[in-house]
Amino acid sequence: MITGKYPLNWPPGWARTRKERRDYGRFKTTYSKTMDRLEKELNLLGAKAVFISSNLPLRKDGSPRTDVARMRIEDPGVAVYFTLRGKPMVMARDGYASVYDNLHSMQLAVAHLRGLERHGGGSMMERAFEGFVALPAPSGQQAKTWRELLGFMPDAHPTLQQVTANYRDRIRRLGPDGNAEFNFTVLDLNHARAEAKKELGA
């Protein structure tokens, strides 16, 4: 299941589209179908720990308010964070004027990239995804161990379930620029979770 995160945490190193250059797309499906297709494509790709960061306000249950998805808002960008083969990855899109259009555009992009693998271009897909490796987080917290970043003692031996629980708890606490209290960012947490899964044999 893809989880949402508000507000938008735009990845470092990704260029922004100027507001006057954004336009509406002509996609004719619904927000929920777009999300279902994006989730399916990411699952087929092998993506793990997926969540979408955007400026869609969240409902009480934590899901995005879909009634706002097609509206023209100040910053309609979306960023999809995930891990792929143990590497933290990110894809971001803000070329359209609504969150829905940017999400749909991203779903199509993932589908096309997966097509490289389906048609015998596995190595081409690998090369294509090299451009989506998440840059090091600006917080400089990469020096911390995954245990520290996920709230465990240095000598702790947590289970994968405990790692996932702590990861999700910290994701919920993040603001657009990380978290001042704990001094971590999205990329820190994605990297920590990937390292934990490698060490614990996931």
The 8 nearest C-alpha neighbors of each residue, nearest first, counted from 0:
[[1, 2, 38, 49, 50, 48, 42, 35],
 [2, 0, 50, 49, 38, 3, 51, 48],
 [1, 3, 50, 51, 0, 4, 49, 62],
 [4, 2, 51, 50, 52, 62, 63, 1],
 [3, 5, 52, 51, 6, 53, 2, 50],
 [6, 4, 7, 53, 54, 52, 56, 55],
 [5, 7, 54, 53, 175, 4, 8, 52],
 [6, 8, 53, 52, 54, 5, 175, 9],
 [7, 9, 175, 52, 10, 6, 176, 53],
 [10, 8, 7, 78, 11, 91, 77, 13],
 [11, 9, 13, 8, 12, 78, 89, 91],
 [12, 10, 13, 9, 134, 136, 137, 133],
 [11, 13, 10, 14, 134, 133, 9, 15],
 [12, 14, 11, 10, 15, 91, 9, 90],
 [13, 15, 12, 16, 11, 10, 91, 93],
 [16, 14, 17, 13, 93, 94, 92, 76],
 [15, 17, 94, 93, 18, 20, 14, 21],
 [16, 18, 20, 19, 15, 21, 94, 93],
 [17, 19, 20, 21, 16, 96, 73, 74],
 [18, 20, 17, 21, 22, 16, 96, 94],
 [21, 19, 18, 17, 22, 16, 94, 95],
 [22, 20, 95, 96, 94, 18, 19, 17],
 [23, 21, 95, 96, 24, 20, 94, 19],
 [24, 22, 96, 95, 25, 97, 100, 21],
 [23, 25, 26, 100, 22, 95, 96, 101],
 [26, 24, 27, 23, 100, 28, 22, 103],
 [25, 27, 24, 28, 100, 103, 29, 104],
 [28, 26, 25, 29, 24, 30, 103, 100],
 [27, 29, 26, 32, 30, 33, 31, 103],
 [30, 28, 32, 31, 33, 27, 99, 26],
 [29, 31, 33, 32, 99, 34, 28, 65],
 [30, 32, 34, 33, 29, 35, 65, 28],
 [33, 31, 35, 29, 34, 30, 36, 28],
 [32, 34, 30, 36, 31, 35, 103, 37],
 [33, 35, 37, 31, 32, 36, 38, 30],
 [36, 34, 32, 38, 33, 37, 31, 39],
 [37, 35, 39, 33, 38, 34, 40, 32],
 [38, 36, 106, 34, 40, 39, 35, 33],
 [37, 39, 35, 41, 36, 40, 34, 42],
 [40, 38, 36, 42, 37, 41, 35, 43],
 [39, 41, 43, 37, 42, 38, 110, 44],
 [40, 42, 44, 38, 46, 43, 39, 37],
 [43, 41, 45, 39, 44, 40, 46, 38],
 [44, 42, 40, 45, 41, 39, 46, 113],
 [43, 45, 41, 42, 46, 40, 113, 83],
 [46, 44, 42, 43, 41, 83, 47, 84],
 [47, 45, 83, 41, 82, 42, 44, 81],
 [46, 48, 82, 49, 81, 83, 45, 42],
 [49, 47, 81, 82, 50, 46, 80, 189],
 [50, 48, 81, 47, 1, 80, 46, 2],
 [49, 51, 2, 1, 80, 3, 79, 52],
 [52, 50, 79, 3, 78, 4, 80, 2],
 [51, 53, 4, 7, 78, 77, 5, 3],
 [54, 52, 7, 77, 55, 6, 5, 76],
 [53, 55, 6, 7, 5, 56, 75, 74],
 [54, 56, 53, 63, 64, 57, 5, 67],
 [57, 55, 64, 63, 54, 5, 58, 6],
 [58, 56, 63, 61, 62, 64, 55, 59],
 [57, 59, 61, 60, 62, 64, 63, 56],
 [58, 60, 61, 57, 62, 63, 64, 56],
 [61, 59, 58, 62, 57, 63, 64, 3],
 [62, 60, 58, 57, 59, 63, 3, 2],
 [61, 63, 57, 58, 60, 3, 64, 2],
 [64, 62, 57, 55, 56, 65, 58, 3],
 [65, 63, 66, 57, 56, 67, 58, 55],
 [64, 66, 68, 67, 63, 30, 55, 69],
 [65, 67, 64, 68, 69, 70, 63, 30],
 [68, 66, 70, 65, 69, 64, 55, 56],
 [67, 69, 99, 65, 98, 66, 70, 97],
 [70, 68, 97, 99, 67, 98, 71, 66],
 [69, 71, 67, 68, 97, 72, 98, 96],
 [72, 70, 97, 96, 69, 73, 75, 98],
 [73, 71, 74, 75, 70, 97, 96, 98],
 [72, 74, 75, 71, 18, 96, 54, 97],
 [73, 75, 72, 76, 54, 93, 96, 18],
 [76, 74, 98, 97, 72, 96, 93, 73],
 [77, 75, 93, 74, 92, 98, 53, 101],
 [78, 76, 53, 92, 91, 52, 93, 98],
 [77, 79, 91, 52, 90, 51, 9, 80],
 [78, 80, 51, 90, 89, 50, 91, 52],
 [79, 81, 89, 50, 49, 88, 51, 78],
 [82, 80, 49, 48, 88, 47, 46, 87],
 [81, 83, 87, 47, 86, 88, 46, 85],
 [84, 82, 46, 86, 85, 45, 47, 87],
 [83, 85, 86, 82, 45, 46, 47, 87],
 [84, 86, 193, 83, 82, 87, 197, 194],
 [87, 85, 82, 83, 84, 88, 193, 132],
 [88, 86, 82, 133, 190, 189, 81, 132],
 [89, 87, 132, 133, 81, 82, 131, 80],
 [88, 90, 80, 133, 131, 79, 81, 132],
 [89, 91, 79, 78, 131, 80, 92, 88],
 [92, 90, 78, 77, 79, 89, 93, 76],
 [91, 93, 77, 76, 101, 94, 78, 105],
 [94, 92, 76, 95, 101, 16, 75, 77],
 [95, 93, 21, 16, 92, 101, 96, 22],
 [94, 96, 21, 22, 93, 23, 101, 97],
 [95, 97, 21, 22, 23, 71, 75, 94],
 [98, 96, 75, 69, 71, 99, 100, 95],
 [97, 99, 75, 68, 101, 100, 102, 76],
 [98, 100, 68, 102, 97, 69, 101, 103],
 [101, 99, 103, 97, 102, 98, 24, 95],
 [100, 102, 104, 98, 103, 99, 95, 92],
 [103, 101, 105, 99, 104, 100, 98, 106],
 [102, 104, 106, 100, 105, 101, 33, 99],
 [103, 105, 101, 107, 102, 106, 100, 108],
 [106, 104, 108, 102, 103, 107, 101, 109],
 [105, 107, 37, 103, 109, 108, 104, 102],
 [108, 106, 110, 104, 105, 109, 111, 103],
 [107, 109, 105, 111, 110, 106, 112, 104],
 [110, 108, 112, 106, 111, 107, 113, 105],
 [109, 111, 107, 113, 108, 112, 40, 114],
 [112, 110, 114, 108, 113, 109, 107, 115],
 [111, 113, 109, 114, 110, 115, 108, 124],
 [112, 114, 110, 115, 111, 116, 109, 117],
 [115, 113, 111, 117, 112, 116, 118, 110],
 [116, 114, 120, 113, 118, 112, 117, 124],
 [115, 117, 121, 120, 114, 119, 113, 118],
 [118, 116, 114, 115, 119, 113, 120, 121],
 [119, 117, 116, 115, 120, 114, 121, 113],
 [120, 118, 116, 117, 121, 115, 122, 114],
 [119, 121, 116, 115, 123, 122, 118, 124],
 [122, 120, 116, 124, 123, 119, 125, 115],
 [121, 123, 125, 124, 120, 126, 116, 119],
 [124, 122, 120, 126, 121, 125, 127, 115],
 [123, 125, 127, 121, 126, 122, 115, 116],
 [126, 124, 122, 128, 123, 127, 121, 129],
 [127, 125, 123, 129, 124, 128, 122, 130],
 [126, 128, 124, 125, 129, 123, 130, 112],
 [129, 127, 130, 131, 125, 126, 124, 132],
 [128, 130, 126, 131, 127, 132, 125, 124],
 [131, 129, 128, 132, 127, 126, 133, 88],
 [132, 130, 128, 129, 88, 89, 133, 90],
 [131, 133, 88, 129, 130, 87, 134, 89],
 [134, 132, 88, 89, 87, 131, 135, 186],
 [133, 135, 136, 132, 11, 12, 10, 186],
 [136, 134, 137, 133, 186, 141, 139, 187],
 [135, 137, 138, 186, 139, 187, 134, 184],
 [138, 136, 139, 135, 11, 140, 184, 134],
 [137, 139, 140, 136, 183, 184, 182, 141],
 [140, 138, 137, 141, 136, 142, 135, 187],
 [139, 141, 142, 138, 143, 187, 183, 136],
 [140, 142, 143, 139, 187, 144, 136, 135],
 [143, 141, 140, 144, 139, 145, 187, 148],
 [144, 142, 141, 140, 147, 145, 148, 146],
 [143, 145, 146, 147, 148, 142, 191, 141],
 [144, 146, 191, 148, 147, 149, 195, 194],
 [145, 147, 151, 149, 144, 148, 150, 153],
 [148, 146, 150, 144, 149, 145, 151, 143],
 [149, 147, 145, 146, 150, 144, 143, 191],
 [150, 148, 146, 147, 165, 151, 145, 166],
 [149, 151, 147, 148, 146, 152, 165, 145],
 [152, 150, 146, 147, 149, 155, 153, 148],
 [151, 153, 155, 154, 146, 147, 150, 156],
 [154, 152, 155, 146, 151, 147, 144, 156],
 [155, 153, 152, 156, 151, 146, 157, 147],
 [156, 154, 152, 153, 157, 151, 146, 158],
 [155, 157, 154, 158, 151, 152, 153, 199],
 [158, 156, 161, 155, 162, 159, 151, 160],
 [157, 159, 161, 160, 162, 156, 199, 163],
 [158, 160, 162, 161, 163, 157, 196, 199],
 [159, 161, 163, 158, 162, 164, 157, 165],
 [162, 160, 164, 158, 159, 163, 157, 165],
 [163, 161, 159, 165, 160, 164, 166, 158],
 [162, 164, 166, 160, 161, 165, 159, 167],
 [165, 163, 161, 167, 166, 162, 160, 168],
 [166, 164, 168, 162, 167, 163, 149, 161],
 [165, 167, 163, 169, 164, 168, 162, 149],
 [168, 166, 170, 164, 169, 165, 163, 171],
 [167, 169, 165, 171, 166, 170, 164, 172],
 [170, 168, 172, 171, 166, 167, 165, 173],
 [171, 169, 167, 173, 172, 168, 166, 185],
 [170, 172, 169, 168, 173, 167, 4, 174],
 [173, 171, 169, 170, 174, 168, 178, 177],
 [174, 172, 177, 178, 170, 171, 169, 175],
 [173, 175, 177, 176, 178, 172, 6, 5],
 [174, 176, 8, 6, 177, 7, 173, 5],
 [177, 175, 174, 8, 178, 184, 173, 179],
 [178, 176, 184, 174, 173, 183, 175, 179],
 [177, 179, 173, 182, 180, 181, 183, 174],
 [178, 180, 182, 181, 177, 183, 176, 174],
 [181, 179, 178, 182, 183, 177, 172, 173],
 [180, 182, 178, 179, 183, 148, 177, 169],
 [183, 181, 179, 178, 180, 177, 184, 138],
 [182, 184, 177, 178, 181, 187, 140, 138],
 [185, 183, 177, 187, 186, 188, 178, 136],
 [186, 184, 188, 187, 189, 177, 170, 183],
 [185, 187, 189, 188, 184, 136, 190, 135],
 [188, 186, 184, 190, 185, 189, 183, 191],
 [187, 189, 191, 185, 190, 186, 192, 184],
 [190, 188, 186, 192, 191, 187, 87, 185],
 [189, 191, 193, 187, 188, 192, 87, 186],
 [192, 190, 145, 188, 194, 189, 193, 187],
 [191, 193, 195, 189, 194, 190, 188, 196],
 [192, 194, 190, 85, 196, 195, 191, 189],
 [195, 193, 197, 191, 192, 196, 190, 198],
 [196, 194, 192, 198, 197, 193, 199, 191],
 [195, 197, 201, 199, 193, 194, 198, 200],
 [198, 196, 194, 200, 195, 199, 201, 193],
 [199, 197, 195, 200, 196, 194, 201, 193],
 [200, 198, 196, 197, 201, 195, 159, 158],
 [199, 201, 197, 198, 196, 195, 159, 194],
 [200, 196, 199, 197, 159, 198, 195, 193]]
